[in-house]
Amino acid sequence: MRDSNYQSEFEKILARDYFSSKFNPLRKNAFKQFLDNGLSNKYWDNLRFTNLSVLKKNIFRISEASDSPPENFKYPEPIIKEKYKIVFYNGHYQKNLTTLPDSIKILTNLEYYSDPAKKVLQPSNSPFDLLNTAFMDSGMCLIIEKNIEINNPILLIFINSGEDQLMISPRIHIDLGKSSSIHLFEHHLGFQTGNFSNVTTFLSLKENSFLKHIRLQMDSSQAINSGNIHIEQDQNSKYYLSHFGQGSNLGSISLNSNLNGKGAECHLNSLSLTNGHQHLDANVLINHISSHCTSSQNFKTVLKDSSSGVFNGKVVVNKNAQKTDSTQSNKNILLSKKAKMNSNPQLVINADDVKCSHGSSTGEIDPDALFYLRSRGINETTAKSILIHGFISEILDTVNNHDIKSFIKSNFDKWIEN
Amino acid sequence: MLEIKNLHAKVNRKSILKGINLTIKEGEIHAVMGKNGSGKSTLSNIVTGKEGYNVTNGDIKFKNKSILEWSPEKRSLNGIFMSFQYPVVMPGVNNTYFLKAAVNAKRKHDGEKELDAASFLRIIKEKLKELKMDASYLQRAVNDGFSGGEKKRNEILQMLTLEPKLAILDETDSGLDIDALKIISDGVNRSRSSKRSFLVITHYQRLLKYIEPDVVHVLIDGKIVKSGDKDLALKLEEKGYGWLEK
């Protein structure tokens, strides 16, 4: 949509009487930055290979109260019969569907900011971040005090539905206390909608805490889905991400982690499957600030048809981050001559006693492996499918919850066979 | 069983095979010996149907049918097997899954009922024992992290499981210590029968001490320059290839 359309929606959000004195100056600031730099691929280096034309062409309006689920809305059969879940519909928090253990405190919408001491964060790593600050209109904050261990996964589901094209800008905070541990399963689902879902998430991991985060993006094929994740990690905290990108027309995940405390670990695994004219990208920035921290990135993409993908992975090792251990790997399979992948792994090292490695490869299915299988009597189609399954299994295996894993797997199996 | 007639082949416009004639009858073991670059691997790859070779003249018949136009899987399903010189590593592809897919493709082709997981495991576990392979093998990915000896044993395991009519052993002895060589040769010898033929491709005579060939051929510069009985292999060991070169 053109600037004038963003502008008119922006006026609407400013007019809302919701923490306006706290938010509006920040919104204005972010929106100005957005207008100044716009969606220019030249300004946003990470988006050099991303086609942002749908963000310019399509006209979105902000989500209103009337965009709540209609009374007869049929929620998808609980995909996984999770005990704990938090449900958003077109950005609207669904209180009646949400269940959480007593040990987790939830502040809905942007109530988190009612505490005058809470600063509103204004990341500016991408136009998506800026738009989220300018238009944030929903969300929640989970507060998990220290020494709390919750083993059942918490399903955080975003459902996008309806005929109109909405711009949805939730803001999520998860504050994980010292020595606490949770499993989060974030699931994005879309039904015949061309929404622009732009979720910014702040994860704060206190000392010795543990967060296992699965993110499954199955937004509708016309949607734009951006997940902007910012992680602050204290001493000995551990963050594990298994990200699966399959849906949306334009999908973007950006992961920014600051390893602030000694011994913190950040492990990012991602698998994207693209087809048609779909574009999915992944942008990673890991900042090794303290010593003895570990980070790993294992990003894979399988591309069909005329689809495209981008991997921008950057690791920065600061001067004091001695004994850093960092690995970075990006592997992609192109199943069509028209598919395109841009891979850009980067390392910036300013300390001398570190162990860092990175590698990237993009190509067709290994012809030697294909011949090997065929020479054992396995037909070409089956052989290809066996090799793709082999390629993706490494990322699938990072999900240890059996139900979630088989749900994701059965979805991906269908994708491969089609 | 296998009849190769006046086979000429090129790779990237370079002539590699320059008129190979070779006939292997049912139940026979033939060895093709030659130095690196003589065309040994090209020959086995063309028989198994690998792409990238241009056959410019001649024919290959298997059971009296020309197979040059057959896909690799069709050749395999009809009974041609090759033990690879360099078995391919396939991370993420489970050995059990792979072998079961291969066995069932064969059974389906032969009009037999496909094996369920339990019957397959029973069969495979017996073969593992024969080759002194650990059962943990079944959980591992195909050739991933395997030592040289393990990879070659895995090839022979596949051969024993698929029960081919013609087995080509391409440099199966390279990189094997004496124990592994014995285990593999024992496996091959046990599977010898009047209905099964072997084409053993090797650089050295070593393997032929354990797997005794009926006929030995010497391949030099894309042509078979001499054929004889197993004593020819001994002579080559002693005198090298020089006396046969121009």
Boltz contact constraints between the chains, C-beta under 6 A:
constraints:
  - contact:
      token1: [A, 368]
      token2: [B, 88]
      max_distance: 6.0
  - contact:
      token1: [A, 369]
      token2: [B, 88]
      max_distance: 6.0
  - contact:
      token1: [A, 369]
      token2: [B, 90]
      max_distance: 6.0
  - contact:
      token1: [A, 371]
      token2: [B, 50]
      max_distance: 6.0
  - contact:
      token1: [A, 372]
      token2: [B, 88]
      max_distance: 6.0
  - contact:
      token1: [A, 374]
      token2: [B, 72]
      max_distance: 6.0
  - contact:
      token1: [A, 374]
      token2: [B, 73]
      max_distance: 6.0
  - contact:
      token1: [A, 375]
      token2: [B, 48]
      max_distance: 6.0
  - contact:
      token1: [A, 375]
      token2: [B, 72]
      max_distance: 6.0
  - contact:
      token1: [A, 375]
      token2: [B, 76]
      max_distance: 6.0
  - contact:
      token1: [A, 375]
      token2: [B, 82]
      max_distance: 6.0
  - contact:
      token1: [A, 376]
      token2: [B, 76]
      max_distance: 6.0
  - contact:
      token1: [A, 376]
      token2: [B, 102]
      max_distance: 6.0
  - contact:
      token1: [A, 377]
      token2: [B, 73]
      max_distance: 6.0
  - contact:
      token1: [A, 377]
      token2: [B, 76]
      max_distance: 6.0
  - contact:
      token1: [A, 377]
      token2: [B, 77]
      max_distance: 6.0
  - contact:
      token1: [A, 377]
      token2: [B, 102]
      max_distance: 6.0
  - contact:
      token1: [A, 377]
      token2: [B, 105]
      max_distance: 6.0
  - contact:
      token1: [A, 377]
      token2: [B, 106]
      max_distance: 6.0
  - contact:
      token1: [A, 378]
      token2: [B, 101]
      max_distance: 6.0
  - contact:
      token1: [A, 378]
      token2: [B, 102]
      max_distance: 6.0
  - contact:
      token1: [A, 378]
      token2: [B, 105]
      max_distance: 6.0
  - contact:
      token1: [A, 379]
      token2: [B, 73]
      max_distance: 6.0
  - contact:
      token1: [A, 386]
      token2: [B, 93]
      max_distance: 6.0
  - contact:
      token1: [A, 390]
      token2: [B, 90]
      max_distance: 6.0
  - contact:
      token1: [A, 390]
      token2: [B, 92]
      max_distance: 6.0
  - contact:
      token1: [A, 390]
      token2: [B, 93]
      max_distance: 6.0
  - contact:
      token1: [A, 391]
      token2: [B, 92]
      max_distance: 6.0
  - contact:
      token1: [A, 393]
      token2: [B, 92]
      max_distance: 6.0
  - contact:
      token1: [A, 394]
      token2: [B, 92]
      max_distance: 6.0
